[in-house]
Amino acid sequence: MNDTLLYHNPSCSKSRAALQLLRDRGVEPTLVPYLETPPTVEALRELIGMLGVAPRQLLRTGEAEFADLGLGSEATTDEDMLQAMATHPRLIERPVFVRGGRAVIGRPPERVLELL
């Protein structure tokens, strides 16, 4: 299995820019079209572990689903956030680059270079 992945949304300019930065350096990651094939809660747990962040830091708080689901509430648990991201993948921050058991959120896109 390729351990170089990019959780990618081709409609997102940041995601496209991160992919181009990687390709310009000879890295061809396996693209994970997470909007079409959302990660499971377990896969999200693993990804968050590699990122070394809390689930909230992987959430896109500007998406309508964030407000609609009440995810900004103090009562929202990590498990609630993981379940929301698995069910509503638009909530997942993008892009996320994974390499060698580590991961980074590509915002700004140049952050993906930290794992090269």
Buried (B, 14 or more C-beta within 10 A) or exposed (E): EEEBBBBBBEEBEBBBBBBEBBEEEEBEBEBBEBBEEBBEBEBBBBBBEBBEBEBEEBBBEEBEBBEEBEBEEEEBEEEBBBBBBBEBBBBBBBBBBBBEEEBBBBBEBEBBBEBE
